[in-house]
Amino acid sequence: MFGKRALHWALPIIALVSMATGCHSRMVVAAKPKPSGPVPLSKAQLKAFHPNAAGAVMIVMFHKFEPNKPIEQGLNCPPAQFMKWLNELYKRGYRPISLTDFVENRINLPIGTTPIVFTFDDGWESQFKYIIQDNEPKIDPNCAVGMMDAFHLKHPDWATKGTFFLLPHSRFTIAPFHQLGFVDQKLQYLLKEGYEIGNHTVHHPFLHSLSNAQVEAEIGGAVKRLHELVPNLKIDTLALPYGSYPKDRKLAVTGSYGGINYHNRAVMLAGWRPVLSPITKPKVNPYNELGVFAAFRPASLDRIKPLPHHTQTAGLQYWIHYFDLHPEDRYISSGQPNLIVVPRMFESEVDPHRIPPGAIVQYY
C-alpha cells in the first residue's frame, strides 16, 4: 500500500493515531482459527478408547412389556428385565441412535461409546400406555416409553431413540398401541421426543404366501392408513412380519398401492445377529451368508431378540456377553461424525465407496 518513502512519513502518523486511541498499551493477537474439519485422534486417545468404525452394531427387537408374563422367546420383556438391560448397556458404554442414522451412517456419539438401535414391533399397549391420574392422562412408568423417559431423565446422554413398527389394524390390534382415544396424542409425542414410526404392514401376514398385489396392499396400505393418522408422516422403514419376505423381494423395498408409492430405506428381519458397520464391504451372497455378524444391507437387516440368558445365541444377553469378551468387534465411536477411525486389522473390511463425503479415515 505504501512505498518506502511514503511509509517513512506515514509511520509517525500511525504512531500518533495509536497513542490517541490507547492502542499503544497492548497488542491485539488474532485467535487461531479452529479446524473446520475432523481432527485425527492422538496416540493417547487411540490407546484409551480403541475406536472402531468397522465394528458391529446391535439392533434389538422388542414386542410386549408385561410384568407378570414370561419372556416367551423374546416376545415379552418384563419391565424389570428391560430396566436391567438399560443399566447394563449404559454402564458398558452403549448409547441409542435412530435406525435412520444407522442406515445413513450418521453416527454421532461421544468418543469411546457404542451405538445400539432399539425397535418395537406391533404397537402393543405395553409399549406406550396412558393411565389416568387426577383426571389427567399420564404415561405409565412401566411401559417402554415411560421407562425410556425415566432413564433419559436420570442419564441425559441416553437419548430417547427407537423405531416403532406399527400395525394400523390387524388381528393383533384395534389401533396403534390399543388405546383408541390416544392414538394421535401418542404418535405426536413419539415424533416430538425423537422416536421414529415404521411400517409393519396392515394385517401382519406371512408375505411369502401372498400375491404381488396383496403384498403391495399390505405395505402400501399401511402407509396410507398411517398418513391418515399423521399427514405427511415419513414412513420409509419396514419390519417384515415373522421375518418373511414376499416372493418378489423387491416389493419389500418399493411398490405402490391406491395411489401411494412407498420406498423403504431399511427392511428389518427377525432376530439373529448384530450388523456390521455401514462402511464395511457387502458380502457376495446377499441373503444367505454365514458368519458371526450380518453384512450391512439396508434391505435386509438382522435384529436381536431380548433373551435373558447368555447361552441363547440369538439373544441380547448373549451378545452383551460376547462383546464383553471381544470388545474389538464392536463399533466404537471416534467422537467426531466425519472421522472414521479403524484398527489396521479391519482395514480390508472397509469399502471406500461407503465412506461419507467429507469424512476422513484414520487407520491405526
Summary of the structure (lengths in Angstrom):
residues: 364
radius of gyration: 26.1
end to end distance: 49.3
largest distance: 94.1
contacts: 1141
relative contact order: 0.16
helix: 33%
strand: 21%
